[in-house]
Amino acid sequence: MTPPTQDTPPAHNVHTEYETVFLHDHQVQKEDMQRLYENAKRDQWNAATAIQWQNPVDVEQGFVADELIDIYDSPYWHKMNAAEKQEMNRLFSAWRLSQLFHGEHAATLVCSQLTNVLPDADAKFFMSTQVMDEARHTEFFQRYLHGRVGLVYQQSPAGQELFDHILGDPRWYIKTIGLQLVGETFAVALFKMLAETAKDPLLREGCRLILRDESRHMGFGMLSLPQQVQQMSPKEREEIEDFTIHFLRNTLTGGFPKDAYLDMGFNNHEIDQIRQLRRDKAQSSDFILFRQLFKREMHHTLVNNLFKCGVLTPPIRHRLETELRIDVTTNLPGD
């Protein structure tokens, strides 16, 4: 097999231009946002000491469940010997966790911007804690990928497009919708699945700790967005709908680990077949149970969050159902 090679650029620049809201009064205005801030202060943890980094990883077991790999139980999989299956698990895990790593770093940057542009003190105070949360999550995946997996892949084009867009947009609500309703809805569903199914106990524990933080982050979006959405003009609402659908589509369909399969020695023709295999599996009735649960969890959380924020308008509901094949009715609150 060809050894993995990743020539990762050290950085890329995103042009940003926004006005910073410098407040002169920091009195509490929103009690529920203040409580979220207090909870965030209470629940901080240290990625260097809360995780038992000294515990070895069982490479034979792998990092994530083999069933998550697109070629699992296919002719490609059955042709592999035990060592090749272990390496496929390592490369696939490296790609999937690298996307979480880049996403957490991007979230750190977005949240640092939000502390500038948010219009009230309660939200600014809370967002300062989310900067720390996202930095801690980035640290966890940095340590995990370098210290245990041994490889970091570049960010997928879909992930880079999403975060470059919300980093470059000056409006706080665009940043919040892009981060909390699009990016983190997907990430939280994935964290939940990994917390239950990952083969490495250390990865499961890290994802459980991260999920504790993410519940607060979701809470921020639910508290901050509804009033802003109500005040939007029809044109602004239409823009929000287009933005949400576009990036949801990219997030749901843009994550294919081509680099991992190339590093495993597959050629482009075989990779095209694997893409089709993945699409066929996703539509089949025997789709892996915990991947079905991941899809169900993500759709339920997405629809609920859009509903709570006031973004689930009739046009966006229609587009979710027709363009993204998300069953809105069965995922609405109370159903």
N, C-alpha and C positions, 0 to 999 in steps of 0.2 A: 504494500500500500504506500502511496505517496505521503511523506510526512507533511503535517500541516504547516503552512507558511502564511503569516498575516503581516503585511506591511501596513500597519495602522498609522495614519497620519496623526501627529501629536495633538492637533486641534483644528477646528475650522471656525471662521468668524461669522457672526450674524449681526447685521446692522440693526441697531435699536435706537428708537427716538421716542421719548415719552416725558410727560411732565410729572415731577415729584410733588405729592401733596404733603406740605410741611405744616403739621397741625400745631396750634398754640394752646389748645385745650384738650386734655386727655381724660376728662371725666367719663365714667362708664355710661354708655347710652343704650347698650343692648345686653341685658342680663344673660341671655342664653349664649351669646358669643363670649362673654366674660367667663361663664362656667366652662366653656370649651377650652379657653386659655388656661384656666386653673387646672383642668384635667391634664392638659398637655404638659404643664410644669411638673405635675405629680408623677407622670408616667414615663419620664425620660429614662433611657437605659443606655449602657455603654457597650458598643459593638466589640470593643477590645476585651472586655472582661465578662460580659454576660454569656458569651458563647465559649464552649469548651474546645478551643482551637487545637489543643494538644491531642485530642482524640483522633486516631487515624481513620482514614476512609478505606472501606473495603472495595477495592477496584473491581473485584470479580462480581460483586453485587451491582456495581454501577452507581450512578448519581441520581438520575431520575428513572422512573419505571420504563422498562423496555417498550411497554405497550404504547407509550407516547410517540415513539419513533414511527415515521410514516411507513417504513418498509417492514415493520414488525409482522411476523407470520405470513410474509409474502415469499415468493420464490427467491427474491434477492436475499431475504433474511435466512432462509433455510440453506442457502449455498455457503453461508459464512461459518467458519469454525468459532470456537469459544472466544479465542483471543480477538478475532475480528469483530465479534458482537460487542465485546467490552470496549473496543476502540470506537465503534459506531456510537455506543452509548456516551462515551466521553465527548466525542465531537458534537453530537446532537445537544448534549447538556451544555457544552461550552457555548454553542450558538444561542440556545434559548435563554440561558442565564445572562449572556452578554447583552441581550436586548433589554432585560430587566435592569442591568447595570447602567446602560446608557440612558434608559428612561428615568432612573432615579437621579442620575446626575443632571439631566435636563430639567427635571422637576425642581432640583435645588436652585437652578438658575431662574426658572419661572417664578418660584416663590420669593426669591430675593428681589425680583422686580416688583412683585405684588406688594411687598412691604412699602415700596415707594408710591405706588399708584392708587392703592386702596384709599377710600375717602374718609374712613373713620378710625378712631384710635383702637377700639375693641378688635376690629378686623386686623389692623396692623400688628397689634400685640400677638394675636394668635398666629398670624402668618410668620412672624419671627420664629416661633417654635417649630413651624413646619419646615422652615429652612434647615433647622438642626435635624429634624427627623429625616429629611431627604438626604442630607449629608451622611447621616449614620447608615441609612440603607445603602447608599453608594459605597461607603466603607466596607459594609458587610460583603457585598458582591465583589468588590475589588479584592478583598482578602480571600474570598472563596475561590474565585476564578484563578488567581495567581498561585495561591497556596495549595489548592487541592485538585483543581481540574487541569491547570497548567496551560491554559490557552484563553485568549480573549478575542472575540470576533468584532468586526466593525458593526456599527449601527445599521440596521436595515434602511433602505431608501424610504419606506413608508414611515418609520419612526422619525427619521431625520426631517422629512417634510413636515410632519405634524409639529414637532417642537421648534423648528426654525420659523414656522408660521406664527405660533403663539408667542415666541420670544420677540419677534419683530413687530407684532401688533401692539399699539399703545394702550388699548382698552382693557381695563381690568376684568371685565366680564367675559371677553373673548379668551383671555388667559385662563380664567377659572373654568369656563365651559370646556375648553380644550384639554385642560389638565384633569379636572375632577370628573367630568361627565364622559369624556372619551378615553383619555389615557389611563386613568386610574380605575375605571370600571373594568377594563380588560385586565389590568395588572392584578386587581384584587381577586378576581375570579381565578387567575392563574396561581396567585399566592395560596389561595384556599386549597386548590387541587394539589399543589406541591407540598403543603403542610400535611396533607393526608397520605400522599402516595409516593413521595420521594424515597429512594432507597437509602440515602445517606441521612442518618438521624440528625446530623448537624444542620443539614439543609432544611429539614422539617422544622427544627427548632427556630432557625433564623426566620423562616417564613411566618411562623406563628407570632414571633415578636413584632415583625413588620406589620402584620395584620392588625395588631393592637393599635398601632399608630394610624393605619389607613382608615380605621373607623372614624377617627376624629377628622381626618382630611375630608372624607365624604360629608361629614357633618357640617363643615365650613361651607361647602357648596350649597347644601340644603338650606342653610340659614341666610346666606348672603345673596343668592341669585333671585329668588321669587319676586321681591320688590322691584329689582332692576328690570326684570323681564316684563313686569306689568307696565312699566313706564316706556317701553320701547315703541317706536313707530312701526307701522306695517312694513316699511322698507327694511328697518333694522331686524324685525322678526324674520323676514324672508332671508336676509343675509345669515342670520343665526341658523336657520333651517338648512340652508345650503352648506354652510360650514360644518355643521354637526353630521349630516348625512355623508358628505365627502370623506371626512376623516374617520368616521365609523367604518365606512366601506374599506378604506385603506388599512385600518387597524385589523379588521376581521379577515381580510384576504391577502394582506401584503407580507405576512410573516412566513416565508418559506426558507428553510435553511440550506440554500443551494451551496454555499461555501463549505458547509460540513460534508455534504455529499461529494463535492469535488475533492476535498482533502482525503476522503475515504477511497478515492480512486474511480468513482463513477464518471462516465463521460456524459456529454450534454444530451445525447439521445436517451440514455438510461434515466437521466434526471427528469426529462420531459415525461417519461413513462411513470416515474415516481410521483410527479405532480398530478397526473391523471389518477393514479392509484389513490392518492390522498383525497381527491375530489370524490371518487367513487366510494371510498370508505365513509366519508362524511355523510353521504346520502343513504348508506345502507342501514338496515335494521339491526345488524349485529355490530354497529359502531361500539368501540370500547366503552364500557359502562362509565368509567370516571371521566372520559371525554364528553360523554353525553351529559353528565352532571355538571361539568365545567360550562358547557354551552347553555344549559338550563339556568345555572346560577348567574351567568353573565347577562343573559337576556332579561331575567327577572330583575336584577339590580339596575340594569340600564333603563328599562321601562319605568320602574319605580322612581328612579332619580329624575328622569325627564319629566315625569308627572308632577313630582313634588316641587320642581323648580319652575313649573309653568311653561316648559318648552314643548310638551307633548301636545302640540296643536293638531287639528285635523289634517293639515297638509303633511306634517312630519310623521304623523301616525300612518298615513297612507303610504308614504315613501319607505318607512320602516318595514311595512308588510310586503310591499310590491318589489322594492329594490334590494332589501337586505333579508327578506324572508323571515322576519321576526314576528312571531305571533303576539301582537300587542294585547289582545283581549285576555288571554289566559295569564298574562304577566302583570296585569294591573293590580294595584293594591286591593286586597280583599278577595281576590279570585284564587 
